[in-house]
Amino acid sequence: MIPWLQIDTAPVPGADVELRLMRRGTEFSMMLGQIELMNSRLSGSEEALATLACRRIEGVKRPHLLIGGLGMGFTLRAALAMLGSEARIMVAELVPAVIAWARGPMADVFGESLDDPRASIRQADVIEVIQSHPSAFDAILLDVDNGPEGLIRRANDALYNLKGLRAIRRALRPGGVLAVWSSGPNSSFSRRLRDAGFDVNEVGVRATAKRSGAHHVIWFATKPEGAR
């Protein structure tokens, strides 16, 4: 069997942790310690994050999306495949090295997505982007951690607490959708979404496009039409 090789490491701003980029042949893995955050062979649930969210806003003529976390680009590529020429997608990625990996060792994985004129990649904290863009987005897609708990970076909790969810609601246009990927269920998060004023739908998805592998969860939280 081909062994795993460590390609690079990168600190996470504001956290005492380090991401590792691993490669085995053409397969890539991003690791946090011994925890695998993502693998280039397992893209199903991240793609579903974009596909299912885009279906919920398909009536919007010029949709504007915010994706929190670039990762291996699964969500970005799926959104680009779903949306028309007038869509705009902003991707906020906190870790500069992740953007460098996308254009470097993982360039084949990303293909032409980073150069698509509909997409812009910002090295920024998605929390700050949300707070500075009121009523700007038709959908906000979050895959910045292993779910609505700050595994990688405790500051990510500010996205998922009641104050953070209300800030996200303000950043959405009426009828806009928040989609949150998670490695597993979290009943208290569903309650917080409702307390923040969202209509909530929790969907189970699988890790691979063939509907096999680990079970993951995506929350779809909609800002009601007419809401401010």
DAMOBEL-V838599 format. One record per helix or strand of 2 or more residues. SS is the DSSP state (h for helix, s for strand). FROM is the first residue (numbers start at 1). LEN is the number of residues. Records with the same first field share a line. If there is no record, write none. Layout:
SS = FROM-LEN ; FROM-LEN
//
This chain:
s = 5-7 ; 18-7 ; 27-6 ; 35-5 ; 64-5 ; 88-6 ; 119-5 ; 137-6 ; 172-11 ; 198-9 ; 215-9
h = 44-13 ; 74-9 ; 96-8 ; 107-4 ; 113-3 ; 126-6 ; 154-7 ; 162-10 ; 187-9
//
